[in-house]
């Protein structure tokens, strides 16, 4: 082989500071000729409080890094953070600052579920109830009804709580996901980019007989497809394999 690394695409990904899951999952899923490059920034939980200025300034620092190495796909990979900002504002910032195709997790999840024809879903997360309610409301605003959901309560503040998300063993996440399966749900969504779940998706689909998507799978899929890369990727469920 004499191919240059990243000859098909170089993906720049912004992840939360505490996230230790997205990097290994994206690198496990990437097709040949695609490289993935990461930077970190704090989550802006309430960016509207300063009219989004702090979020936009923080994003610009990271997007300038992506410009230096020539990323042609950029992703803001944080479920809660991307739901806290108007989708058009966020994507416009990513794309206008880099000239690259841009995606964010919240919009990617909505697109993934609609691509799968799922208007009624179940949702499992590592979040407390208040965050789950916010996500349910966000999804309802995009025509997706959450029929059953469950989170986890770690009883600690950030950033310790965020670090705990990544420490949930896959088998525990699998059982947690099964606990929310609803007979009328058309898909199951595992929310949180720092939740180690990509590797259990195919096993879950085989068990419940319906599509399963995660925050990371949805973001990675949307980024590749927006960049024109349509390779079927095996082992991570229906979305990456068939769409």
N, C-alpha and C positions, 0 to 999 in steps of 0.2 A: 504494500500500500504506500502511496505517495501523496495522500490527500492532506490538505492543510486543515488543522483543527478549526472547527466552526465554519467550514466552507459553505454550509447551507444556512446557518443562522447562529448568531451570538445573542443569547438572551440575558438581559440584565434584570435582576429581580431584587426588589426592596422587601425586606422582611422585618418584623418586629425584633427589637433588641434581644428578647429572651428566647426567640425561636431557634430550636435546634433540630427540627423535624423536616422543614421544607428542603434544605440542601440535600440530604441523603435521598429523600423521595424523588425530587426532580431529577437528580443524577441517575437514579435507578430507572426512571421512565424514559429518559431522553432517547430519541432515535439517532441513528448514525448521522454524523455531520453537523450535529447541534451541540454547542457548548453552553453551559449555564454559569453565570457569574453573579455573585451576591454582594449586597451591602445591607447595613442595618440602620434603623432609625426608631425612635420611640413611637408608641401608638398615641395618636391624638384622639382621645375618647370623646371630647366635646369641642371640635374645631370651630363650631359656629360661634363660640364665645368671643373670639377675636376676629370674626368675619372671615375665617379660614386663612388668615395671613400666616400664622405660625406653621400650619400644615404645608402651605404652599412654599414657604421659605425652606423648611426642612426637606421637602421633596426636591427643590431645585439643587440643593447641595449634592444629593445622591444622583440626580439626573445628569449633572455636570460630570460626575465620574463615568457614567455610562457613555457620554459623548466622547470622552477621552479614549476609550477602547473601541468605539464604533459599534455599540449594540444596535441591532436592527429589530429586536423585540424588547419591549420593556414591560414589566409587570409590577404592580403594587399588590403584594400578596399578604393581605391581612383582612380577615372576614369582618371583624368588628370595626376596624378602622375605615374600611372602604364603605361600610354601611352608614358611616357618620358624615359622609360628604356627598353632595349631589353628584350622581354618576357622570354627567356630561362635564362638570367642572374638573373632576379627577382625570378622566381620559384626555380631555383637552390639554391639561397640564403635562401629562406624560408625553403626549405626541408632539405638542408644539415646542416643547423644550428639547426634544431629541430628533424629531423627524422620523422616528421609528413607529412601528405598530405598537399600540399600547392597550393593556387590559388591566382590570382590577378584580379582586376576588368576588365582591358582591355581584357585580354585573355578570361575571363569568358563571357564577352559580345559577343565576336566573336564566341565562342563555342555555346552559347545560340542561336544566330541568325542562325548559320549553322545547329544546331539541329532542328530548326524550318523550315529549308529550305528557309530561307529568304536571298536572294542575293541582293534584292532591297528594301530599307527601307526609312521611314521618320524618322526625329530626332527632338525632342524638348528638349531644355536645358534652364537653367537659366544663361548661359554663354554669354559673349560678342562675337561678330562675329569672332574675330581672333581665339578664342579658338575653336569655332565651325568648322572653316575651318581646324584647325589642326586635330580635331577628324574625320572630313570627309576624310581627306588625310590618316589618320591611317587606317580607316575602308576600304578604297579603296585598300590599300596595302594588305589587307586580303580578297579581293574578294567581298567586300560588298559595293554596290553603294548607296549613300545617294541621293535620288531624290528631297527631299525638307526638309528644316530645318529652325528653328527659335530659337533665344536665347532671352535674356532679358538684358536690359542695366540699371544698377542701378546708374551709374555715381559716383562711389566712389572707392577708392583703397582697396586693401587687408589690414587687414583682415575683414574690415567692409563689403565689397562686399560678401565675403564668408558666413558671418553670415546672410546676407539678403536672400541667397538661401533658407535657412530653414524656412524663414518667409512667403514664398509664400503660400497662402491658397490653399488647395486641389482643390476647385472649380475653382480657377484661373489657376492652373496647368492643370486641365481637359480641359478648354477652349483653353489654349495654345497648348496642345497636339492635339486637334481637328484641329487647324489652319494649321498644317503641313501634315495632312493626304492627301496622294496622291493616285489616282486610281490605279497606277501601283506598289505601294509599297506593299510588301508581309508581312511587320511587321512594328510596330512603336517602336522606342527606345527612352526612357526618360532617358537622361544622367545626371549624377551627384549623388554621394552618399549622398549629403546633400540637396537633393531635395525631398520633402515629397510627394511621388507619388505611393508607393506600394499599398496603400489603394484605389487608383482610377483605378487600372489596370483592374479589372474585369468589372467595369462599362464601361471603354473605349472599351474593347474587345466586349462587348455586343452592343455598339453603332456602331463601325466601321466594325465589323465582321472579324477581323484579329488579330493575336497575338500581344501582347504588352509586352515589357520587360523593366525593369529599371536597373540601375547600381546595386542597392542593391539586387534586386531579382536575377539577373544573378549571382552575386558573391555568394550569399547564396546557390542557387541551385547547382552551380559548386562545392562548398565546400562539401555539403552533398553528392553529387553523387561521388565525388572523394574518400570520406571516406566510400563508400559502403552503404549509407543510401538512400533508394529509395522510401520512403513513399510518396504517393500523398498528396499534401497539397492544400486544397481548399481555394478559396477566393482571390487568387493572380494571376489568369490567367492561360493560357494554359501550360506554361513552367513548373511550379511547380506542376500542377495537372496531366499532362499527360506524362512528360518526366523525 
